[in-house]
Amino acid sequence: MAGISRVGIVAKLQLNSVASHLAETAAWLEARGIEAVFETETALLDGVGAGHPTGSRDDLPRLVDLLLVFGGDGTFLAVADRVAASGRDIPILGVNFGHLGFLTEVAWPGVFTSLEAVLAGEAAFDHRLVIKASVRRGGQETSRRFALNDVVVTRGALSRIIPLSVSVGGEFVATFHADGLIISSPTGSTAYNLSAGGPIVHPDVDALVLTPIAPHMLSNRPVVIPASTEVVVQPAALDAGQEAFVSIDGQSGQGLEPGDTLHVARHDQPVRLVESASHNYFEVLRKKLKWAER
């Protein structure tokens, strides 16, 4: 891939065990005339970023042409959301130092092979749908965030089930009485959505999934909808002691007040993931979900 002169390096917070790998990666890049730019906190891991330029997680997508993420899916999500917010179309290569690793597909031994493919313009990219979520209060937008996995509305820790009025594409769907509602992308279908009984959706399917969490009515089932439609969720008539919160990829969130509306839609620009050359999506499913194992 032509035009890569700066590569951003981000690691899971306090993952000191990866410091030697980060140093080796930076040296490998610089031997090829490419500048390594460390995320500010990553640079502090055993001082590995000394002598290198740095940038915050929010700023890094604007400073580099490619991002390397060392850690698990949580770290990857935090970076992907910031890439979406930056508006830049830069690829992300996830290196798995976590546990499950649906997104961070490449293991350490394969990092330099994947990097060589990217630099040579021979890598394949997986374009993943991104969700845009905004909260409106009194007709004014109070926040806007982006999610690669899901947007989740849940009740407070001590709250009873909450009523959530849901519409899709301007058409009323239902008022769900449940512990919450998951609005998932295909990428996020193997995360919280799957745990709550939702379907697995292939990443190439242009869709969103609405999955009630522990609904009061057992007939409230997950629904797959076109990604081109906007979903609007409003806590309906919250009583005293009832609280509703919205969470974005499990990374950030805020409380919803009576009258607030949550608007969820497909973001205009997907996020690009560097594909692993050693296995495909279904192989990842078989491995991570232990299909057909006795």
C-alpha positions in Angstrom: 0.0 0.0 0.0 1.7 3.2 -1.2 1.9 6.3 0.9 2.5 4.8 4.3 5.2 6.9 6.0 4.0 6.9 9.6 2.5 4.0 11.6 0.7 4.4 14.9 1.3 1.9 17.7 -1.3 1.4 20.4 -1.2 -1.3 23.2 -3.6 -2.3 25.9 -3.2 -0.1 29.0 -0.5 -1.4 31.4 0.3 -4.4 29.2 4.0 -4.2 30.1 4.7 -7.7 28.8 4.3 -6.4 25.2 7.0 -3.7 25.5 9.8 -5.8 23.8 7.4 -6.6 20.9 6.7 -2.9 20.5 10.3 -2.0 20.4 11.0 -4.7 17.8 8.1 -3.5 15.7 9.3 0.1 15.8 12.8 -0.9 14.8 11.4 -3.0 11.9 9.5 0.0 10.6 12.3 2.4 11.0 14.7 0.1 9.1 12.3 0.5 6.2 12.2 4.3 6.5 8.8 4.4 8.2 8.3 6.5 11.4 6.7 4.8 14.4 4.4 7.1 16.4 3.4 5.8 19.8 0.1 6.4 21.6 1.0 8.5 24.6 0.3 5.9 27.3 1.7 3.1 25.2 5.0 5.1 25.0 5.3 4.8 28.8 5.4 1.0 28.8 9.0 0.4 30.0 9.9 3.6 28.3 9.5 2.0 24.9 8.4 5.2 23.3 11.5 7.3 24.3 12.8 9.2 21.3 9.7 8.5 19.2 6.9 11.0 18.4 3.7 10.4 20.4 0.0 11.3 20.2 -3.1 10.7 22.2 -5.6 8.0 21.3 -7.9 10.8 20.0 -5.2 12.5 17.9 -3.3 9.4 16.6 -5.7 8.6 13.7 -5.0 12.1 12.3 -1.2 11.7 12.6 -0.6 8.3 10.9 -1.3 6.2 7.8 -1.8 2.8 9.5 -2.6 1.8 13.1 -1.2 -1.3 14.9 -3.2 -2.3 17.9 -1.6 -4.7 20.4 -4.1 -6.2 22.9 -7.6 -7.7 22.8 -10.8 -6.7 21.2 -11.5 -4.0 23.8 -8.4 -2.1 22.9 -9.2 -2.6 19.2 -12.7 -1.2 19.7 -11.4 1.9 21.5 -9.1 2.6 18.5 -11.6 1.8 15.8 -14.2 4.2 17.4 -11.6 7.0 17.3 -10.7 6.2 13.7 -14.4 6.6 12.8 -14.7 9.8 14.7 -11.6 11.2 12.9 -13.2 10.8 9.5 -10.0 9.3 8.1 -9.9 6.1 6.1 -6.8 4.4 7.5 -6.4 0.7 8.0 -6.1 -1.0 11.4 -4.0 -4.2 12.0 -5.0 -5.9 15.3 -2.4 -8.1 17.0 -3.9 -10.5 19.5 -2.5 -10.3 23.1 -5.9 -10.7 24.7 -8.2 -13.7 25.1 -11.0 -14.1 22.6 -9.7 -12.0 19.7 -12.5 -11.8 17.1 -11.1 -8.5 15.9 -7.4 -8.9 16.8 -6.9 -11.8 14.4 -3.1 -11.7 13.9 -0.8 -13.5 16.4 2.6 -12.0 17.1 4.6 -14.4 14.9 2.6 -13.2 11.9 2.9 -9.5 12.4 5.7 -8.7 10.1 4.3 -10.9 7.3 1.1 -8.9 7.5 3.0 -5.6 7.6 5.0 -6.6 4.5 1.8 -7.4 2.7 0.3 -4.0 3.6 3.4 -2.1 2.6 3.7 -4.0 -0.7 0.0 -3.2 -1.5 -0.8 -6.9 -1.4 -2.9 -7.1 1.8 -6.7 -7.7 1.8 -8.9 -5.4 3.8 -12.2 -6.1 5.5 -14.6 -3.1 5.5 -16.7 -3.2 8.6 -19.9 -1.2 9.1 -19.7 1.5 11.8 -22.7 2.6 13.9 -23.3 6.3 14.6 -25.2 7.1 17.8 -26.5 10.5 19.0 -28.5 11.5 21.9 -31.0 14.4 21.5 -32.5 16.4 24.4 -35.1 19.0 23.8 -34.5 18.7 20.0 -30.8 19.4 20.4 -28.0 16.9 19.9 -26.1 16.5 23.2 -23.6 13.8 22.1 -22.4 11.9 19.1 -20.3 8.8 19.2 -19.3 5.9 17.0 -19.3 2.1 17.6 -17.9 -0.8 15.7 -19.8 -3.4 17.8 -22.9 -2.1 19.4 -25.0 0.6 21.1 -26.7 -0.7 24.2 -29.5 0.8 26.3 -29.7 -0.8 29.8 -31.5 -0.2 33.1 -29.7 1.0 36.2 -28.1 -1.5 38.6 -31.0 -1.1 41.1 -33.7 -0.3 38.5 -36.7 -2.4 37.5 -37.2 -3.3 33.8 -37.5 -0.2 31.6 -40.0 0.5 28.8 -38.2 1.4 25.6 -40.2 2.8 22.6 -38.5 1.8 19.4 -39.0 2.9 15.8 -37.2 1.9 12.6 -37.2 4.1 9.5 -39.9 6.3 11.0 -42.2 3.4 11.7 -43.1 2.4 15.2 -42.0 -1.1 16.1 -43.0 -1.7 19.7 -42.4 -0.6 23.3 -40.1 -3.2 24.8 -40.3 -3.9 28.5 -36.9 -5.4 29.2 -33.6 -5.0 31.0 -32.4 -3.2 27.9 -31.9 -3.2 24.1 -28.8 -4.0 22.0 -28.4 -2.4 18.6 -25.6 -4.4 17.0 -23.6 -4.2 13.8 -22.7 -7.5 12.0 -19.2 -7.2 13.7 -20.9 -6.9 17.1 -23.2 -9.8 16.5 -20.7 -12.2 18.1 -20.4 -10.0 21.2 -23.1 -9.0 23.7 -25.8 -9.6 21.0 -24.8 -13.3 20.9 -24.8 -13.6 24.7 -28.3 -12.2 24.8 -29.6 -14.7 22.2 -29.2 -12.7 19.0 -28.1 -14.2 15.7 -24.6 -14.2 14.2 -24.5 -12.0 11.2 -21.8 -12.2 8.6 -19.8 -8.9 8.3 -20.6 -8.6 4.6 -24.3 -8.4 5.4 -25.5 -4.7 5.4 -27.8 -5.0 8.4 -28.3 -4.1 12.1 -29.7 -6.3 14.8 -32.2 -5.3 17.5 -32.0 -7.6 20.4 -34.0 -7.1 23.6 -32.2 -8.0 26.8 -34.2 -10.3 29.1 -37.5 -9.1 27.8 -40.7 -9.3 29.9 -42.5 -10.9 27.0 -40.8 -14.0 25.7 -42.3 -13.3 22.2 -40.0 -10.2 21.9 -37.3 -11.7 19.7 -34.3 -10.3 17.9 -35.0 -8.5 14.6 -32.6 -8.0 11.7 -33.2 -4.7 9.9 -31.6 -2.9 6.9 -28.6 -0.9 7.9 -29.9 2.0 5.8 -32.7 2.7 8.3 -32.4 4.9 11.3 -33.4 3.4 14.7 -34.8 5.7 17.3 -35.1 4.6 21.0 -36.9 6.6 23.7 -37.3 5.5 27.3 -41.0 5.7 27.7 -42.4 7.2 30.9 -39.7 6.2 33.4 -41.0 5.9 36.9 -39.2 6.9 40.1 -36.3 4.5 40.6 -36.1 3.6 36.9 -32.9 4.6 35.2 -31.7 4.2 31.6 -28.1 4.3 30.3 -26.7 4.2 26.8 -23.3 2.5 26.3 -21.2 2.7 23.1 -19.0 -0.4 22.5 -18.7 -0.7 26.3 -16.2 2.1 26.1 -18.3 5.2 27.0 -21.8 6.0 28.0 -24.3 8.4 29.5 -27.6 8.5 31.3 -30.8 9.0 29.5 -33.4 11.4 30.9 -37.2 11.2 30.3 -37.8 12.8 26.9 -34.3 12.0 25.5 -34.1 10.1 22.2 -31.3 7.9 21.0 -30.7 8.0 17.2 -28.7 5.1 15.7 -27.7 4.8 12.1 -25.0 3.5 9.8 -22.0 5.8 9.6 -21.1 6.9 6.1 -17.6 5.5 6.2 -16.7 1.9 7.3 -13.6 1.0 9.2 -10.9 -1.0 7.3 -9.3 -4.0 9.0 -6.2 -5.7 7.7 -7.3 -9.3 7.0 -5.3 -12.2 8.3 -3.9 -14.2 5.4 -3.9 -17.4 7.5 -7.6 -17.8 8.2 -11.1 -16.6 7.2 -14.2 -15.5 9.1 -15.7 -19.0 9.5 -12.4 -20.4 10.7 -12.4 -17.6 13.4 -16.0 -18.7 14.4 -15.0 -22.3 14.6 -12.0 -21.5 16.7 -13.4 -18.9 19.0 -16.8 -20.5 19.5 -15.4 -24.0 19.6 -17.9 -25.4 17.1 -17.9 -29.1 16.5 -15.7 -29.8 19.5 -16.5 -32.7 21.8 
